[in-house]
Amino acid sequence: MADAAVFVPLVFFGVLLVPALPRWGAALIAGAVGAVFVPVVVSWRTARADR
């Protein structure tokens, strides 16, 4: 899970490159992406490990 959680700060800094977007907006977008991405990756890896 830790390597999936690394994706959230990367998204934050990537979205932060958009000049018209404030930092709190980038944080909200990164949090929303992480709320979807991290559980999907964890469940996918858990399903693969169970095989």
GIFEN-V486482 format. One record per helix or strand. SS is the DSSP state (helix for helix, strand for strand). FROM is the first residue (numbers start at 1). LEN is the number of residues. If there is no record, write none. Layout:
ss->(SS:SS)
from->(FROM:FROM)
len->(LEN:LEN)
//
This chain:
ss->(helix:helix)
from->(2:23)
len->(14:28)
//
